[in-house]
Amino acid sequence: MPDTTAKPARAPEVIDQDFKDLMASRLPVTVAREKFECLWDEANSLAAQLVGTERGGPYLALLKRMHETFENHYRGAPQRNAGDRQR
């Protein structure tokens, strides 16, 4: 029988530390993007649940920092979106 207990929500500071560790790593861009997307999804889900509350603000700020930092760090790196085609 699968475990149906929900994992407790991680604090934005914990997600941020994982993100900082990711940015300090020298992973290939495709691996880094996959890890970024997992962290993004986690923070975004929590932000959506807490939007409009005092607890939601730190997650929204984290998402903004994550986006800006990741895009600046990997600017010019190839994208993996299959729907994007060069003409």
Chimera marker file (.cmm) of the C-alpha trace (Angstrom):
<marker_set name="trace">
<marker id="1" x="0.000" y="0.000" z="0.000" r="1" g="1" b="0" radius="0.5"/>
<marker id="2" x="1.493" y="3.368" z="-0.995" r="1" g="1" b="0" radius="0.5"/>
<marker id="3" x="2.313" y="5.927" z="1.657" r="1" g="1" b="0" radius="0.5"/>
<marker id="4" x="-0.318" y="8.671" z="1.416" r="1" g="1" b="0" radius="0.5"/>
<marker id="5" x="1.023" y="10.935" z="4.146" r="1" g="1" b="0" radius="0.5"/>
<marker id="6" x="1.869" y="14.344" z="2.807" r="1" g="1" b="0" radius="0.5"/>
<marker id="7" x="5.368" y="15.674" z="3.271" r="1" g="1" b="0" radius="0.5"/>
<marker id="8" x="5.474" y="18.793" z="5.421" r="1" g="1" b="0" radius="0.5"/>
<marker id="9" x="5.950" y="22.007" z="3.487" r="1" g="1" b="0" radius="0.5"/>
<marker id="10" x="9.553" y="23.136" z="3.435" r="1" g="1" b="0" radius="0.5"/>
<marker id="11" x="10.350" y="26.647" z="4.554" r="1" g="1" b="0" radius="0.5"/>
<marker id="12" x="11.376" y="29.109" z="1.817" r="1" g="1" b="0" radius="0.5"/>
<marker id="13" x="14.824" y="29.348" z="3.411" r="1" g="1" b="0" radius="0.5"/>
<marker id="14" x="15.360" y="25.603" z="2.975" r="1" g="1" b="0" radius="0.5"/>
<marker id="15" x="14.292" y="25.691" z="-0.678" r="1" g="1" b="0" radius="0.5"/>
<marker id="16" x="16.492" y="28.758" z="-1.174" r="1" g="1" b="0" radius="0.5"/>
<marker id="17" x="19.510" y="26.914" z="0.258" r="1" g="1" b="0" radius="0.5"/>
<marker id="18" x="18.935" y="24.022" z="-2.156" r="1" g="1" b="0" radius="0.5"/>
<marker id="19" x="18.715" y="26.572" z="-4.962" r="1" g="1" b="0" radius="0.5"/>
<marker id="20" x="21.962" y="28.238" z="-3.861" r="1" g="1" b="0" radius="0.5"/>
<marker id="21" x="23.636" y="24.822" z="-3.803" r="1" g="1" b="0" radius="0.5"/>
<marker id="22" x="22.355" y="24.196" z="-7.323" r="1" g="1" b="0" radius="0.5"/>
<marker id="23" x="23.732" y="27.520" z="-8.555" r="1" g="1" b="0" radius="0.5"/>
<marker id="24" x="27.112" y="26.751" z="-6.983" r="1" g="1" b="0" radius="0.5"/>
<marker id="25" x="27.267" y="23.358" z="-8.677" r="1" g="1" b="0" radius="0.5"/>
<marker id="26" x="28.771" y="22.884" z="-12.094" r="1" g="1" b="0" radius="0.5"/>
<marker id="27" x="26.041" y="20.649" z="-13.419" r="1" g="1" b="0" radius="0.5"/>
<marker id="28" x="25.328" y="20.491" z="-17.155" r="1" g="1" b="0" radius="0.5"/>
<marker id="29" x="22.568" y="22.896" z="-18.120" r="1" g="1" b="0" radius="0.5"/>
<marker id="30" x="20.045" y="20.141" z="-18.855" r="1" g="1" b="0" radius="0.5"/>
<marker id="31" x="20.514" y="18.577" z="-15.418" r="1" g="1" b="0" radius="0.5"/>
<marker id="32" x="20.501" y="21.979" z="-13.725" r="1" g="1" b="0" radius="0.5"/>
<marker id="33" x="17.243" y="22.900" z="-15.491" r="1" g="1" b="0" radius="0.5"/>
<marker id="34" x="15.580" y="19.694" z="-14.305" r="1" g="1" b="0" radius="0.5"/>
<marker id="35" x="16.638" y="20.345" z="-10.713" r="1" g="1" b="0" radius="0.5"/>
<marker id="36" x="15.591" y="24.005" z="-11.033" r="1" g="1" b="0" radius="0.5"/>
<marker id="37" x="12.162" y="22.970" z="-12.300" r="1" g="1" b="0" radius="0.5"/>
<marker id="38" x="11.666" y="20.669" z="-9.288" r="1" g="1" b="0" radius="0.5"/>
<marker id="39" x="12.594" y="23.434" z="-6.858" r="1" g="1" b="0" radius="0.5"/>
<marker id="40" x="10.462" y="25.921" z="-8.810" r="1" g="1" b="0" radius="0.5"/>
<marker id="41" x="7.437" y="23.608" z="-8.756" r="1" g="1" b="0" radius="0.5"/>
<marker id="42" x="7.790" y="23.097" z="-5.016" r="1" g="1" b="0" radius="0.5"/>
<marker id="43" x="8.075" y="26.819" z="-4.237" r="1" g="1" b="0" radius="0.5"/>
<marker id="44" x="5.328" y="27.716" z="-6.722" r="1" g="1" b="0" radius="0.5"/>
<marker id="45" x="2.915" y="25.178" z="-5.260" r="1" g="1" b="0" radius="0.5"/>
<marker id="46" x="3.461" y="26.521" z="-1.761" r="1" g="1" b="0" radius="0.5"/>
<marker id="47" x="3.172" y="30.124" z="-2.964" r="1" g="1" b="0" radius="0.5"/>
<marker id="48" x="-0.133" y="29.301" z="-4.661" r="1" g="1" b="0" radius="0.5"/>
<marker id="49" x="-1.481" y="27.716" z="-1.479" r="1" g="1" b="0" radius="0.5"/>
<marker id="50" x="-0.430" y="30.687" z="0.637" r="1" g="1" b="0" radius="0.5"/>
<marker id="51" x="-1.031" y="33.585" z="-1.747" r="1" g="1" b="0" radius="0.5"/>
<marker id="52" x="-2.710" y="36.495" z="-0.033" r="1" g="1" b="0" radius="0.5"/>
<marker id="53" x="-1.395" y="35.449" z="3.360" r="1" g="1" b="0" radius="0.5"/>
<marker id="54" x="1.573" y="36.657" z="5.339" r="1" g="1" b="0" radius="0.5"/>
<marker id="55" x="3.295" y="33.286" z="4.831" r="1" g="1" b="0" radius="0.5"/>
<marker id="56" x="3.007" y="33.485" z="1.024" r="1" g="1" b="0" radius="0.5"/>
<marker id="57" x="5.222" y="36.552" z="0.594" r="1" g="1" b="0" radius="0.5"/>
<marker id="58" x="8.561" y="34.817" z="1.195" r="1" g="1" b="0" radius="0.5"/>
<marker id="59" x="7.721" y="32.119" z="-1.374" r="1" g="1" b="0" radius="0.5"/>
<marker id="60" x="6.788" y="34.729" z="-3.976" r="1" g="1" b="0" radius="0.5"/>
<marker id="61" x="10.017" y="36.621" z="-3.321" r="1" g="1" b="0" radius="0.5"/>
<marker id="62" x="11.950" y="33.356" z="-3.586" r="1" g="1" b="0" radius="0.5"/>
<marker id="63" x="10.352" y="32.556" z="-6.951" r="1" g="1" b="0" radius="0.5"/>
<marker id="64" x="11.350" y="35.963" z="-8.291" r="1" g="1" b="0" radius="0.5"/>
<marker id="65" x="14.953" y="35.571" z="-7.083" r="1" g="1" b="0" radius="0.5"/>
<marker id="66" x="15.161" y="32.031" z="-8.423" r="1" g="1" b="0" radius="0.5"/>
<marker id="67" x="13.915" y="33.065" z="-11.854" r="1" g="1" b="0" radius="0.5"/>
<marker id="68" x="16.227" y="36.063" z="-12.180" r="1" g="1" b="0" radius="0.5"/>
<marker id="69" x="19.280" y="34.238" z="-10.842" r="1" g="1" b="0" radius="0.5"/>
<marker id="70" x="18.817" y="31.107" z="-12.928" r="1" g="1" b="0" radius="0.5"/>
<marker id="71" x="18.112" y="32.969" z="-16.159" r="1" g="1" b="0" radius="0.5"/>
<marker id="72" x="21.087" y="35.281" z="-15.658" r="1" g="1" b="0" radius="0.5"/>
<marker id="73" x="23.371" y="32.366" z="-14.800" r="1" g="1" b="0" radius="0.5"/>
<marker id="74" x="22.349" y="30.244" z="-17.797" r="1" g="1" b="0" radius="0.5"/>
<marker id="75" x="21.697" y="33.056" z="-20.278" r="1" g="1" b="0" radius="0.5"/>
<marker id="76" x="22.398" y="31.779" z="-23.769" r="1" g="1" b="0" radius="0.5"/>
<marker id="77" x="22.275" y="28.126" z="-22.746" r="1" g="1" b="0" radius="0.5"/>
<marker id="78" x="20.180" y="25.912" z="-25.026" r="1" g="1" b="0" radius="0.5"/>
<marker id="79" x="16.529" y="25.524" z="-24.105" r="1" g="1" b="0" radius="0.5"/>
<marker id="80" x="14.823" y="22.121" z="-23.971" r="1" g="1" b="0" radius="0.5"/>
<marker id="81" x="11.302" y="23.111" z="-24.993" r="1" g="1" b="0" radius="0.5"/>
<marker id="82" x="10.256" y="20.834" z="-27.848" r="1" g="1" b="0" radius="0.5"/>
<marker id="83" x="7.624" y="23.340" z="-28.955" r="1" g="1" b="0" radius="0.5"/>
<marker id="84" x="10.243" y="26.032" z="-29.604" r="1" g="1" b="0" radius="0.5"/>
<marker id="85" x="11.490" y="25.815" z="-33.162" r="1" g="1" b="0" radius="0.5"/>
<marker id="86" x="13.913" y="28.069" z="-34.954" r="1" g="1" b="0" radius="0.5"/>
<marker id="87" x="12.677" y="29.336" z="-38.322" r="1" g="1" b="0" radius="0.5"/>
<link id1="1" id2="2" r="1" g="1" b="0" radius="0.2"/>
<link id1="2" id2="3" r="1" g="1" b="0" radius="0.2"/>
<link id1="3" id2="4" r="1" g="1" b="0" radius="0.2"/>
<link id1="4" id2="5" r="1" g="1" b="0" radius="0.2"/>
<link id1="5" id2="6" r="1" g="1" b="0" radius="0.2"/>
<link id1="6" id2="7" r="1" g="1" b="0" radius="0.2"/>
<link id1="7" id2="8" r="1" g="1" b="0" radius="0.2"/>
<link id1="8" id2="9" r="1" g="1" b="0" radius="0.2"/>
<link id1="9" id2="10" r="1" g="1" b="0" radius="0.2"/>
<link id1="10" id2="11" r="1" g="1" b="0" radius="0.2"/>
<link id1="11" id2="12" r="1" g="1" b="0" radius="0.2"/>
<link id1="12" id2="13" r="1" g="1" b="0" radius="0.2"/>
<link id1="13" id2="14" r="1" g="1" b="0" radius="0.2"/>
<link id1="14" id2="15" r="1" g="1" b="0" radius="0.2"/>
<link id1="15" id2="16" r="1" g="1" b="0" radius="0.2"/>
<link id1="16" id2="17" r="1" g="1" b="0" radius="0.2"/>
<link id1="17" id2="18" r="1" g="1" b="0" radius="0.2"/>
<link id1="18" id2="19" r="1" g="1" b="0" radius="0.2"/>
<link id1="19" id2="20" r="1" g="1" b="0" radius="0.2"/>
<link id1="20" id2="21" r="1" g="1" b="0" radius="0.2"/>
<link id1="21" id2="22" r="1" g="1" b="0" radius="0.2"/>
<link id1="22" id2="23" r="1" g="1" b="0" radius="0.2"/>
<link id1="23" id2="24" r="1" g="1" b="0" radius="0.2"/>
<link id1="24" id2="25" r="1" g="1" b="0" radius="0.2"/>
<link id1="25" id2="26" r="1" g="1" b="0" radius="0.2"/>
<link id1="26" id2="27" r="1" g="1" b="0" radius="0.2"/>
<link id1="27" id2="28" r="1" g="1" b="0" radius="0.2"/>
<link id1="28" id2="29" r="1" g="1" b="0" radius="0.2"/>
<link id1="29" id2="30" r="1" g="1" b="0" radius="0.2"/>
<link id1="30" id2="31" r="1" g="1" b="0" radius="0.2"/>
<link id1="31" id2="32" r="1" g="1" b="0" radius="0.2"/>
<link id1="32" id2="33" r="1" g="1" b="0" radius="0.2"/>
<link id1="33" id2="34" r="1" g="1" b="0" radius="0.2"/>
<link id1="34" id2="35" r="1" g="1" b="0" radius="0.2"/>
<link id1="35" id2="36" r="1" g="1" b="0" radius="0.2"/>
<link id1="36" id2="37" r="1" g="1" b="0" radius="0.2"/>
<link id1="37" id2="38" r="1" g="1" b="0" radius="0.2"/>
<link id1="38" id2="39" r="1" g="1" b="0" radius="0.2"/>
<link id1="39" id2="40" r="1" g="1" b="0" radius="0.2"/>
<link id1="40" id2="41" r="1" g="1" b="0" radius="0.2"/>
<link id1="41" id2="42" r="1" g="1" b="0" radius="0.2"/>
<link id1="42" id2="43" r="1" g="1" b="0" radius="0.2"/>
<link id1="43" id2="44" r="1" g="1" b="0" radius="0.2"/>
<link id1="44" id2="45" r="1" g="1" b="0" radius="0.2"/>
<link id1="45" id2="46" r="1" g="1" b="0" radius="0.2"/>
<link id1="46" id2="47" r="1" g="1" b="0" radius="0.2"/>
<link id1="47" id2="48" r="1" g="1" b="0" radius="0.2"/>
<link id1="48" id2="49" r="1" g="1" b="0" radius="0.2"/>
<link id1="49" id2="50" r="1" g="1" b="0" radius="0.2"/>
<link id1="50" id2="51" r="1" g="1" b="0" radius="0.2"/>
<link id1="51" id2="52" r="1" g="1" b="0" radius="0.2"/>
<link id1="52" id2="53" r="1" g="1" b="0" radius="0.2"/>
<link id1="53" id2="54" r="1" g="1" b="0" radius="0.2"/>
<link id1="54" id2="55" r="1" g="1" b="0" radius="0.2"/>
<link id1="55" id2="56" r="1" g="1" b="0" radius="0.2"/>
<link id1="56" id2="57" r="1" g="1" b="0" radius="0.2"/>
<link id1="57" id2="58" r="1" g="1" b="0" radius="0.2"/>
<link id1="58" id2="59" r="1" g="1" b="0" radius="0.2"/>
<link id1="59" id2="60" r="1" g="1" b="0" radius="0.2"/>
<link id1="60" id2="61" r="1" g="1" b="0" radius="0.2"/>
<link id1="61" id2="62" r="1" g="1" b="0" radius="0.2"/>
<link id1="62" id2="63" r="1" g="1" b="0" radius="0.2"/>
<link id1="63" id2="64" r="1" g="1" b="0" radius="0.2"/>
<link id1="64" id2="65" r="1" g="1" b="0" radius="0.2"/>
<link id1="65" id2="66" r="1" g="1" b="0" radius="0.2"/>
<link id1="66" id2="67" r="1" g="1" b="0" radius="0.2"/>
<link id1="67" id2="68" r="1" g="1" b="0" radius="0.2"/>
<link id1="68" id2="69" r="1" g="1" b="0" radius="0.2"/>
<link id1="69" id2="70" r="1" g="1" b="0" radius="0.2"/>
<link id1="70" id2="71" r="1" g="1" b="0" radius="0.2"/>
<link id1="71" id2="72" r="1" g="1" b="0" radius="0.2"/>
<link id1="72" id2="73" r="1" g="1" b="0" radius="0.2"/>
<link id1="73" id2="74" r="1" g="1" b="0" radius="0.2"/>
<link id1="74" id2="75" r="1" g="1" b="0" radius="0.2"/>
<link id1="75" id2="76" r="1" g="1" b="0" radius="0.2"/>
<link id1="76" id2="77" r="1" g="1" b="0" radius="0.2"/>
<link id1="77" id2="78" r="1" g="1" b="0" radius="0.2"/>
<link id1="78" id2="79" r="1" g="1" b="0" radius="0.2"/>
<link id1="79" id2="80" r="1" g="1" b="0" radius="0.2"/>
<link id1="80" id2="81" r="1" g="1" b="0" radius="0.2"/>
<link id1="81" id2="82" r="1" g="1" b="0" radius="0.2"/>
<link id1="82" id2="83" r="1" g="1" b="0" radius="0.2"/>
<link id1="83" id2="84" r="1" g="1" b="0" radius="0.2"/>
<link id1="84" id2="85" r="1" g="1" b="0" radius="0.2"/>
<link id1="85" id2="86" r="1" g="1" b="0" radius="0.2"/>
<link id1="86" id2="87" r="1" g="1" b="0" radius="0.2"/>
</marker_set>
